[in-house]
Amino acid sequence: MNTDHPATKRHATAMEPLSLRGYQELPLLALKDYPALTVCHQAWVAAQSGRGLPAVIEVETLPPEVMPYTMLLDYLPDEADVRVRIAGLYVGERSNQAGGGRRLRNFFSEDDARIVFASMRRVAETKLPSLARRSYVALNGTQYTYVRLILPLSLDGNTVTGFFKTIEPETLVTQPA
């Protein structure tokens, strides 16, 4: 991890903690404990190239093991929601697409959707990555626990218009309903 990069220095401890059930923000320096997420973060840093936030992260720069868990999301702040643009196979198989596409409420209960949106809003406001441990019960009753990374994306290099979100595969623990 590039500890000299300004985004890393600003996020060296953790973001201001959000008081949310099943959510623990981790310091970005903890990426060293999550090798796949470290590579994703490095790809995001490289994609900036001094032009501000990147619009994309090239797929070939990402570790193959995160692809099933990766999502590209459009940020919809006026709706307090995100729209899934692309979802890896693991994520896509677990979404409820009824009711108008894939939004937060197709994956999460109303309470958990608010928690997820609050963390994404924080990323959009700070323009900084977020590393966090998440635990929640899915709509089908399955318990999920994992460590995830959210990276801000921008079409103009400044305003956050979307997110790259993935998990460290080795941290995923599920318990059936």
N, C-alpha and C positions, 0 to 999 in steps of 0.2 A: 504494500500500500504506500502511496506517495504521501508521507506525513508533512511534506513541505507545501502541498497544494493549499491555497487559501480556504477552500470549502472544508477540507479536513481539519485545518487549524480552528476554524470557527465552530466546528462540530465535534471537537476533540473530546469533550465530556459527553453529555447527551443534550438533546433539545430539552427545553423546559418540560418537565414531566407533565404528561396529560394524565389526569385522574380518571382513568377509564378501566372498567372491569375487563380482565383478561388481556391487558395490554401493558407491556413494560418497554419503554424506550431504552435503548442501549447506546453507549457511547460509540461513535463511529470508529474509534481506535480498536474496539472489540472485533472489527472485521477480521483481524488476524486469526481469530478462532473459527472463521467460516471461509474456507478457501474458495468455494465457488462464488460466494458473494463478493469476495475480494476481487476476483477477476472481473465480475460485472461492474464493480465500482471503478476499477482501473479503465475499463472500456469506456465508461461514461466520462471520466476525466479526460481521456485521450480524445474523445469526440468533441470536447469543448474547443480545443485548439485556439484559445484566446478570443473566441467569438461569443462568449457568453454561454448560456445553457444550450446543449445540443438539441436538435430536433429529432434525431434518431441515434440509435446505437446499432452499429453493424452486427448482424447475426453471427458472422464468422469470427467476431472477437469474443463471443460468449462461450462459456463452457457448455458442451452438449447436455450435461446432466441437469441443467436448470431449465431447459426448453419446455419440458412437459408442465412445469409449474409457473411459467412466465406469462405475464399479461401486459399488453399495451393498452392504456386507458386514456380516454378523452376526459378532460376536466370540465365539469359542468357546474361551476360555482353558484349560478343563479338557481339551479335546481337542487343544490346540496347533494349532488350525485356525481357519478362517473359512468361512462359508457365503455363497455369492453370493445375495443377495436380488434384485438387479436388475443386469443387465449390458447395456451398450450393444451395438449391432449388431456392431461390429468385434470386441469381446471375445467375445461370444456365439458368433460364427462360428468362433472358434478354440479353443473349449473341448472337452474330451473328457468327455462327460456319462455315459459308461459307469461302472458301479461306484458308483452311489448318489448322483447329483446333482452339483452343482458346488461342489467344495471346492478347496483349494490344489493337491492332487495331480491334479486334472483339468486343470490348466494347466501345472504345473511338475513337474520331476523331484523326487525325494525331497530331494536336496541343495538345490535352488532353493526348494522349498516351505519348508524350514527357514529359509532366508535371508529369505524374504518374511514368514514368521510372526515371526521375530526383530524385524524392523523394525516390524511392527504391535504386537507386545507392548511395544516401546519407546514407541510412540505412546500406547498404553493406560496405561502406567505414568506417563508424564510429562504426559499430557493435552494434549500440544502437537502441532502439525502437523509433518509430516516432508516435506522436499523432498529428493529423491535422484535420482542418475543410476543407471540400472539397465542391465545387459547380461546376457543369458542365452541359452541355447539351449533352444527349446521342445521339447515331446515329439515333434513331427514333424521336428525337426532344424533348423528355421529359427532364425537368429540375430536377436535383437531388442535394440535399444538405444534408450533414451528417457529423458526426465526426467519423473518422476511426483511427484504430491502426494497425501499421505494426511492427511485431516482427521478427528479423533475426533468421534464422535457419542455421545449419551447419552440414554436415556429418562428419567432422573431429574435430569439436569443435572450430575451428578457422576461416576458410574461409567460408564466407557466400555463401551458395549454394541454398537458398530458403527463402521464407517468409511465415509467417502466417499473414493474413490480414482479418480484420473484422470491423464492424461498431457498434456503440452504437445504438440499434434499436430505442430508443426513440427520436433520433435526425434526423431520416430519414424523409425528406420532399420531396414530388414529386409534380410536376406541369405538367399536360399533355401537349403534343405537340399541 
